[in-house]
Amino acid sequence: MTDRSPRERNTDGRRRAWPWFDLVGGLCVLAFTAVVLLDLRALGRPREEVSLHLDAQALAEGFREGVQWYGLYRGDDKVGFSRTERRRRGPGYQLTQEIHLRPGEGGGPSMVRVETTLDAAFVLERFAVEVEGGPLPLQAEGSQLGDVLHVEVQGLPGVTALDIPLDQPPAFDFSLGPLVMQRDLQPGDRFSFTLVDPLGLTPHAGTLEYLGRAPVDVLGETVSAFHLRQELPGSPPLQLWVNALGEILQQELPLHLLAVREAEAQATWGVSR
């Protein structure tokens, strides 16, 4: 009996698959390869958590790429976590911080994300802020134009743009460490800075004082950290402990919060993303 099937048989008697099936499979492989090639630089960057210990190359360069995680505590209670990512961008750098809090914690936002682009001297060039939850969700982008901080914002009632005069380049809280650690520090050294509040987008003049070295328990080890004290007008002093690159090991935050460097699984445990 004659086989009238439109498919052909191989020499071993099995039928060969439809030619269009092979074509679709080939196109899928090509598409996947194209995506990989386009994102090759991103795939090649270190995504894992950086080590607690600094190697000679990182110390010589004064910077290393990678991710750090922090548990956020109020007393003995964990109330959230944060994630800081540091990347090179041409001659400068990109620092990104995300803070996640339990919904309704202190009446504030549930998520704050700040992405900053810094020049080779760690001076702020551009930033983007996103705030979710709380009384004032907002999105904003800003850049330093000479002695003015220009900000375009969505979410502030009646305000779409701000031009804020500056006496000196501004900084966000989590980028102060690298700025200070570029210097040859001696206990008692004090530095003035302009800190940008990511919620209100208003700059505040403050000081940072180096208090000396101090032991800090972090990631199951006791390490010698650089102890700094941050002061802002009208607020109690806040302390922070950083390593030689200015990466935060432990930090006091407003609203009686404490950020502690932890492994990702420990930092995010019990707090939904």
C-alpha positions in Angstrom: 0.0 0.0 0.0 1.3 3.4 -1.0 2.1 5.8 1.9 0.5 9.2 0.9 1.8 11.1 4.0 3.4 14.4 3.0 6.4 13.7 5.1 9.4 11.8 3.7 11.0 8.7 5.2 14.6 8.4 6.2 16.7 5.5 5.1 16.0 3.7 8.4 12.2 3.9 7.8 11.5 6.7 10.2 9.7 9.8 9.1 11.6 13.1 8.9 10.2 16.1 10.8 8.6 19.0 9.0 11.1 21.4 7.5 9.4 24.4 9.1 9.9 22.9 12.6 13.7 22.9 12.0 13.4 26.5 10.8 11.6 27.7 13.9 14.1 25.9 16.1 16.9 27.6 14.3 15.3 31.0 14.6 14.9 30.5 18.4 18.6 29.6 18.8 19.6 32.7 16.8 17.3 34.9 18.9 18.7 33.6 22.1 22.3 34.0 20.9 21.5 37.7 19.9 20.2 38.4 23.4 23.3 36.9 25.0 25.6 38.9 22.8 23.7 42.1 23.5 23.9 41.6 27.2 27.4 40.1 27.3 28.9 42.9 29.3 26.2 42.7 31.9 26.5 38.9 32.1 30.2 39.3 32.6 30.0 41.6 35.6 30.2 40.3 39.1 26.6 39.9 40.5 27.5 38.0 43.7 27.9 39.5 47.1 31.4 40.9 47.6 33.6 39.5 50.2 34.0 41.1 53.6 37.7 41.1 53.0 39.4 43.5 50.6 42.1 42.3 48.2 45.2 44.2 47.1 43.7 45.2 43.7 40.6 46.7 45.2 42.6 48.7 47.7 45.0 49.9 45.0 42.1 51.0 42.8 40.0 52.4 45.7 36.9 50.8 44.4 35.4 47.4 43.5 32.2 46.3 41.8 29.7 44.2 43.6 26.6 43.9 45.8 26.2 44.3 49.6 23.1 43.4 51.6 22.0 44.8 55.0 19.4 43.9 57.5 17.4 46.8 58.9 16.6 46.6 62.6 14.8 48.7 65.2 16.0 47.3 68.5 15.8 43.5 68.2 13.1 43.6 65.5 13.9 43.3 61.9 11.9 45.8 59.9 13.4 45.5 56.4 16.5 45.2 54.4 18.6 47.2 51.9 20.8 46.4 48.9 23.7 48.5 47.6 25.3 47.8 44.2 28.4 49.5 43.0 29.5 49.6 39.3 32.0 51.3 37.0 30.5 53.6 34.4 33.2 54.9 32.0 35.6 57.0 34.0 33.1 57.3 36.9 30.8 55.1 38.9 27.2 54.1 39.5 25.9 53.4 43.0 22.4 52.1 43.5 20.6 51.5 46.8 17.3 49.9 47.4 15.6 50.0 50.9 12.6 47.7 51.5 10.6 48.2 54.7 7.6 46.3 56.0 4.4 47.9 54.7 3.2 50.6 57.1 6.5 50.6 59.1 6.5 53.9 60.9 4.0 55.3 58.4 6.8 55.6 55.8 7.3 54.2 52.3 7.7 50.5 51.7 10.5 50.9 49.1 13.0 53.6 48.3 15.4 53.2 45.3 18.2 55.7 44.6 20.5 55.4 41.6 23.4 57.8 41.4 26.0 58.5 38.7 29.3 59.8 40.1 32.4 61.2 38.4 35.9 59.8 38.9 36.2 61.8 42.2 32.8 60.3 43.5 31.1 63.6 43.0 27.4 63.4 42.1 26.5 64.0 38.4 23.0 62.6 38.0 20.5 60.7 40.1 17.1 59.0 40.0 14.8 58.4 42.9 11.7 56.1 43.2 9.6 55.9 46.3 6.7 53.4 46.7 4.1 53.3 49.5 3.7 55.7 52.3 2.0 59.1 52.2 4.1 60.5 49.3 5.0 58.1 46.4 7.2 59.9 43.9 9.6 59.6 41.1 12.4 62.1 40.4 15.4 62.6 38.2 18.1 65.2 38.9 21.5 66.5 37.7 24.0 69.0 38.9 24.3 72.0 36.5 27.1 74.2 37.8 26.1 75.4 41.2 22.4 74.3 40.8 20.8 71.0 41.4 18.0 70.6 38.7 15.3 68.1 39.6 12.3 67.0 37.6 9.7 65.3 39.8 6.4 63.4 39.7 4.4 63.1 42.9 5.1 66.3 44.8 1.8 68.3 44.8 2.0 71.4 42.6 5.7 70.8 41.8 7.1 69.4 38.6 10.6 70.9 38.6 13.1 72.3 41.2 16.2 74.3 40.8 18.1 74.2 44.1 21.2 76.5 44.6 24.2 74.6 46.0 27.3 75.8 47.8 29.1 72.5 47.1 28.5 69.3 45.2 25.7 67.2 46.8 25.8 63.6 48.0 23.4 60.9 49.1 23.9 59.2 52.4 25.2 55.9 51.0 27.9 57.6 48.8 29.5 59.6 51.7 31.8 56.8 52.6 33.8 56.6 49.3 34.1 60.4 49.3 35.7 60.5 52.8 37.9 57.4 52.4 39.8 59.1 49.5 41.6 61.1 52.1 44.4 60.4 54.5 42.3 60.4 57.7 43.4 61.3 61.2 41.1 61.0 64.2 39.3 64.3 64.7 39.2 65.2 61.0 35.9 66.9 60.0 34.3 67.4 56.6 31.4 69.4 55.5 28.9 68.1 53.0 25.5 68.7 51.4 23.2 65.7 51.9 20.2 65.2 49.6 17.1 63.8 51.2 15.7 61.2 48.7 12.1 61.7 50.1 11.9 65.5 50.2 14.6 66.1 47.6 15.9 68.9 49.8 19.6 69.4 50.5 20.9 69.7 54.1 24.3 71.0 55.2 26.1 68.6 57.6 29.4 67.4 58.8 31.2 64.1 59.0 33.8 63.4 61.7 36.4 60.6 61.7 36.6 59.1 65.2 39.3 56.5 64.6 39.3 52.7 64.2 36.8 50.5 66.1 35.9 46.8 66.1 32.6 45.8 64.5 30.9 42.4 64.5 29.7 41.7 61.0 29.1 38.5 59.0 30.3 36.4 61.9 33.6 38.1 62.2 35.1 41.0 64.2 36.7 43.5 61.9 38.5 46.8 62.4 36.3 49.5 60.9 36.7 53.2 60.2 34.3 54.9 62.7 32.5 58.1 61.5 29.9 60.4 63.0 27.4 62.2 60.9 25.7 65.4 62.1 22.8 67.3 60.5 21.2 70.4 62.0 18.2 69.6 64.2 18.9 65.8 64.3 20.8 63.7 66.7 24.2 62.5 65.6 24.3 59.2 63.6 27.3 56.9 63.5 28.6 54.6 60.8 31.3 52.1 60.4 33.0 51.6 57.0 35.9 49.7 55.5 38.9 51.2 53.6 36.8 51.6 50.4 34.0 53.4 52.3 31.6 50.4 52.0 29.2 50.5 54.9 29.6 47.7 57.5 27.1 49.1 60.0 25.2 52.4 60.1 22.7 54.2 62.3 19.8 55.6 60.3 16.9 58.0 61.2 13.8 56.7 63.0 16.1 54.6 65.3 17.1 52.2 62.6 20.3 50.2 62.4 21.7 48.8 59.1 23.9 45.8 59.5 25.9 44.1 56.7 24.6 40.5 56.3 24.4 37.8 53.7 21.5 38.1 51.3 19.6 35.2 52.7 19.9 36.5 56.3 19.1 40.2 55.3 16.0 39.3 53.4 14.7 36.6 55.6 11.2 37.3 57.0 10.8 40.4 54.8 8.9 40.2 51.5 10.5 41.8 48.5 
